Amino acid sequence: MATNMTLGEEAAAAAPVSPAKMEKGSEKKKPVTIEDKFASLFIDPAINKMSQQMQGAFKELDALSKQMEKEREEKWKMRHIKGRQDIPGPLEGSGQKLEDIISLIEDLVMYEDEEKEKKAMASPEHLDDAAHISMISQGLAAYISTLDTDQLQKLSTRVLSDTTLWLSRLFRFNDASAYYHNDDREGLIRICRLVLHNKYEKYGNEGFNALYTKPPVIYVSGAARPGLGQFICFQLGLPLSSLCTVPCNTMFGSQHTMDIASLERLIKDDVASSKIPLLLVANAGTPLAGHTDNINRLREICDEHKIWLHVEGDNLAALPLGAPPSSVLSAKKANSITLTPSVWLGLPAVPAVTLYKVADPATSLAAGLSSSQVHEKLSALPLWVTLQFMGQKGIVKKVKHAADLSLQMAQRLNTLSTIHLNLQDDVVSTVVVFRYDEDKGKPGLEKAPYSGQQENENPEKSMRSTYDSFNRWLSEKLKAASPKVKIDLIETDHDGVCLRFSPLQSVAYKGTTSDDVNEFIEVLEKLVVQLNNTLKSREAFEKEIEERESLAIVEVPNFAGLGAVQLTPQLWKSQLDDQPDSGKSEIDALNSDLVSRLQTMDDGYLFSSQKSNNDTICVGIGVLTSAVEVEDLVDVIQTVGKEVEDSSKFLETMAEVIRKGIDAANEELRKENEEKIMEEGVLRQIPWVGPLVNWWSPLPKDTTLKGRSLNLSSGELESTESTYKYHMQIQQGSPSPSPKKVSADKFEESPSSPDKEEIPCEEQEKSNPDQTSEETKEIEGTVVTVTSSNDTEETEANVEEESDRDANMPQTDVEKAVEAVENGVPVLNHISAKEG
C-alpha cells in the first residue's frame, strides 16, 4: 500500500543528513560514564566556585588599583598646590582678610612634612611680663613715629638720654655715650671707625690714602667668636693683614684667655714695622668657655701703646650685682663695652647697646655712633619701657638668679668623680663647662687626660676620641631628659667635646629653677653610671670578640658604646681592606641582616647599624643601660651571626666567583695556545712533518704553557710558573715555611688554622690546536683538591698544566724543596693534581 507524500516531505526525506546533526545524534546516544558523573558532581562545581572567587579577587584588585590611583592624583595635586603657595604670586586687587593672613603665618611656622602630620605651632616655653611688655613696646615705637616732628623730636631725645643714663650707671660705666644697634657686632665696627678718626687726622678727608704709609692693626683674641676679625676687616674695607690674632695661654693660666706676653711681643713687632696699633678686643666671658681676660693687665698695655680697649662678653652682666667679681669689675676701665640685655634679661625686640667714652662729639658723629635721625633714636624705646618696668631690683634679681644656678651646677658637678669642670682659677663665671672623662680619683692622675699640657706620648690621649663620643651621647640624653636645662655641645682644640651650661642665655626663656638643676644632676648621675659600666666592660668585650672566629672588632668614628663588631666570613676575615666590591657588598648584606635580627630581640635600643672605617656596615653595641654579662652578649651575637651566615648566599657567591675564574683561565690559556702555534709555525703541527722539523730545529726548553691561579680574595688570575718549577704551591711575599707533603687524593686540614685553605685546580695544556676543545673539557672536569697550610693567608683556585717533562724529572721532592729554600722562594704544601 502506497503512502501519500507531499513534494516538500519528499525533498526533506531525500536530503542528506549533515555531519553536525549526525554527531549530535551520536552524542545523545552516547552512554554516560562514571567519570562524567564524577566530573559533573565534584570537579565542575569546584571549578565554578574557583572561577567565582577569582572573579571576586580581580574585582577587589581593580577597586584597590583605582583607589591607589586616586590617592596618587590627590597627593600630586597637594604637592602642586603647595609648590604654588611657596612661590609668591601677584597681590590680589581687593586684598585679603586678616584671618587669612594669620592662618598663612601659622602654616609657615608649623612644621610640615609630606609623610607626617602638622605639629603644634612652636612657641617659647617661658615669657614673663617684661618680655610681653618689650614686644608691645616695639609696636608702640612704630605708632609714636607717626607724631608731629616737634613732638617726636622731644620724645625721642628724652627716651635716648634716660636710657643711656640708666645703663651707664647700672653697669658702672659712668659718663658714657650709647649706640643702639640690632647686630651685636655693629657697635664694634662703629668704634673702629671712631678710633680711625682719632688716630689719623686726615682720614676724614683722604680716606684710606691716609692709612697707606702706616697701616692700622686690630688685635683680637684667639678665643673670640669665630670670624669676628674677618668681619671687622670686611666692614671697614681693611686688608686681612690689618688683623692680628693673639694666641691664648698654653703653659700657665687659662687656655681660653689671651697670652699677655705674646700680645706685648706682637705690638712691639708691629711698631717696629711702622704699623699703628689701633684697637684691642678683650673678652669678659669667652663665647665657649666663659673665661675672662686679665683686663687690668691689658689696660696697662693699652695705656702704654695708646691702644683703644674694647670689652665684650656675657660676664659683663654681673656688673649690676652688689659685689661683682673683681675680674669683671675691671671692665669699667675699658674705653668701650658692648651689652646684650635682650639675651641676659630675656627681652625680645630689644637692641644691643655699646657704651663708649669720647671727648669730641664730632668724631662720634663722623663714625656713625650718634645720629640726628629721630626714628633711629626711637629704637631705644622698648628698652626704655622695660627698664622702668623691671627697675634696678628686677634686673639684679634676674642676673643673680642666673649666677646662683651656675654656681649650684658647678658645685653639684664637682661631686662626680668622672666629671671634669673647665673653670678659671680665682675668677667667677656665669658659664659652666664640663666633660665626662677619666676618674679623678684614679691614682697618679693629676689633671684631665685631655688637657693640652699632656705630652703626646701619653697613652691616655688616645682615649680622647672615645670620651668625645661619650660626651656627644651624654648631651643627647640630657637634652631629652631635662628640657628645661639648656645644654650646648661645644668642641675646643684643647679640651675636645664638652657640655656647656650658660644660664644667662637660657634661663629667661626656659624658666629654669633650682629644682630643675637638681633633677638634671640626678639624671646625669644615672647616665654616668651607665657610661662607667660600659667603659669597664670594653676590655672584656674585646677579649671575647677576639676568641670568636667569625667576629672582629672594627673602628667606627664618633660612636658611643661598648664597641662595634663585624660579622666576616672566614675567607675574608684577614683581608677586609683588600676585598673586591662584591665581597664588601656581601659583608654589608650579612651585617645588615644581623642588625635587623638583633634589634627584634632587643627592641632596638642596644644594637644599631654603623659604618666602619673601611666603609662597610657593622653592628654597633651602644651604652649598656643595665647589667649585662659580656660573655652572654657576645654569645647571642655569634649565635645569630651563625644563623645569618648559614642562611645567606655566600657559598653561592663564592661558587660563582670560582666558575668565572675558571672560564677566564680557559680563555687565557686558549689565547696563549694560539699565540704559541703562530710563533712555532704551521709545519710543526703537521703529523710526521712536525717531529722532523723539531729534530732539525729543536724548540726552546721553556716552551710549555703555564697554568693559571685564581686568587679568590682579589679575583685576579696569576701564573703558576713557580708551581711547575718546584712541584709545590708558592706563596709570594710570605716567610719560607717547612715543606709538607699533602696527597691530592685525600683532604688534610691543619687544626691550627682552619680558616686558611688552598683550592688548586691543575690542568695539562697541549700545543696541538686540534686538541683545544678537548682540553677545555678536561679543565671543566678537573678534580679540585683542597689543602690547608699554617702559613698561607690567601685562598687560591689553581688551574694548572702537568707536562710529561715535569712528571719525569729525576729530581726528588725534598731536593726541590731544598733548592727552593736556597733560592729564597717560599714553599707551601706539596700538591699533586688528579685530573678527572
DAPENOR-V848973 format. One record per backbone hydrogen bond with DSSP energy under -0.5 kcal/mol. NH is the residue of the N-H (numbers start at 1). CO is the residue of the C=O. Records with the same first field share a line. If there is no record, write none. Layout:
NH->CO, CO
This chain:
5->3
10->6
11->7
12->8
13->9
14->10
15->11
22->18
23->19
24->20
25->21
26->22
27->23
28->24
29->25
30->26, 27
37->33
38->34
39->35
40->36
41->37
42->38
43->38
44->39
46->42
47->43
48->44
49->45
50->46
51->47
52->48
53->49
54->50
55->51
56->52
57->53
58->54
59->55
60->56
61->57
62->58
63->59
64->60
65->61
66->62
67->63
68->64
69->65
70->66
71->67
72->68
73->69
74->70
75->71
76->72
77->73
78->74
79->75
80->76
81->77
82->78
83->79
84->80
85->81
86->82
87->83
88->86
95->92
101->97
102->98
103->99
104->100
105->101
106->102
107->103
108->104
109->105
110->106
113->116
119->111
126->509
132->128
133->129
134->130
135->131
136->132
137->133
138->134
139->135
140->136
141->137
142->138
143->139
144->140
145->141
146->143
147->144
152->148
153->149
154->150
155->151
156->152
157->153
158->154
159->155
160->156
161->157
162->158
163->159
164->160
165->161
166->162
167->163
168->164
169->165
170->166
171->167
172->169
173->168
177->356
179->354
181->352
184->182
186->183
187->183
189->185
190->186
191->187
192->188
193->189
194->190
195->191
196->192
197->193
198->194
199->195
200->196
201->199
203->200
206->202
207->202, 203
209->206
210->207
211->208
212->209
217->276
218->242
219->279
220->218, 244
221->281
222->246
224->221
228->225
231->227
232->228
233->229
234->230
235->231
236->232
237->233
238->233
242->239
243->240
244->218
246->220, 244
249->254, 257
257->254
259->247
260->258
263->259
264->260
265->261
266->262
267->263
268->264
269->265
270->266
271->267
272->268
273->269
274->271
275->270
276->215
277->275
278->217
279->217
280->308
281->219
282->280, 310
284->312
285->283, 291
286->291
287->223
290->286
293->283
295->293
298->294
299->295
300->296
301->297
302->298
303->299
304->300
305->301
306->302
307->302
308->278
310->280, 308
311->336
312->282
313->338
314->285
315->284
316->284, 313
317->314
318->315
319->316
320->317
321->318
324->321
328->325
329->325
330->326
331->328
332->329
333->330
334->331
335->309
336->309
337->355
338->311
339->353
343->340
344->340
345->341
347->342
348->346
350->347
352->181
353->339
354->179
355->337, 353
356->177
357->335
358->356
361->359
363->360
364->360
365->361
366->362
367->363
368->364, 365
369->364
370->364
377->373
378->374
379->376
380->377
381->378
384->380
385->381
386->382
387->383
388->384
389->385
390->386
391->387
394->390
395->391
396->392
397->393
398->394
399->395
400->396
401->397
402->398
403->399
404->400
405->401
406->402
407->403
408->404
409->405
410->406
411->407
412->408
413->409
414->410
415->412
416->413
417->415
419->416
420->418, 435
422->433
423->421
427->424
432->501
433->431
434->499
435->420
437->418
440->417
442->439
445->442
446->444
451->448
454->451
458->455
461->458
462->459
463->460
464->461
467->463
468->464
469->465
470->466
471->467
472->468
473->469
474->470
475->471
476->472
477->473
478->474
479->475
480->476
481->477
482->478
485->482
486->484
488->500
490->488, 498
492->496
496->492
498->490
499->434
500->488
501->432
502->500
503->430, 501
505->502
506->502, 503
507->503
509->506
510->506
511->507
517->513
518->514
519->515
520->516
521->517
522->518
523->519
524->520
525->521
526->522
527->523
528->524
529->525
530->526
531->527
532->528
533->529
534->530
535->531
536->532
537->533
538->534, 535
539->535
540->536
541->537
542->538
543->539
544->540
545->541
546->542
547->543
548->545
552->566
554->564
559->556
560->558
561->559
562->621, 622
563->621
564->554
565->619
566->552
568->550, 566
572->569
573->569, 570
575->572
579->576
580->713
584->580
585->581
586->582
587->583
588->584
589->585
590->586
591->587
592->588
593->589
594->590
595->591
596->592
597->593
598->594
599->595
600->596
601->597
602->598
603->599
604->599
605->602
608->620
610->618
612->610, 616
613->555
615->612
618->610
619->565
620->608, 618
621->563, 619
622->606, 620
625->623
630->628
633->629
634->630
635->631
636->632
637->633
638->634
639->635
640->636
641->637
642->638
643->639
644->640
645->641
646->642
647->643
648->644, 645
653->649
654->650
655->651
656->652
657->653
658->654
659->655
660->656
661->657
662->658
663->659
664->660
665->661
666->662
667->663
668->664
669->665
670->666
671->667
672->668
673->669
674->670
675->671
676->672
677->673
678->674
679->675
680->676
681->677
685->682
686->683
689->687
690->686
692->688
693->689
694->690
695->691
696->692
697->693
703->701
708->799
709->718
710->797
711->709, 716
712->710, 795
713->795
715->711
716->711
718->709
720->707
724->720
725->721
726->722
727->723
729->829
732->730
734->731
737->735, 827
742->830
746->743
748->786
753->750
756->753
757->755
758->787
759->796
760->758, 785
761->798
763->800
771->768
772->769
775->771
776->772
777->773
778->774
779->775
780->776
781->777
782->779
783->834
785->760, 783
787->758, 785
788->748
789->756
792->789
797->710
798->759
799->708
800->761, 798
803->801
807->803
808->804
809->806
816->812
817->813
818->814
819->815
820->816
821->817
822->818
823->819
824->821
825->820
826->824
828->729
830->740
831->727
835->833
836->781
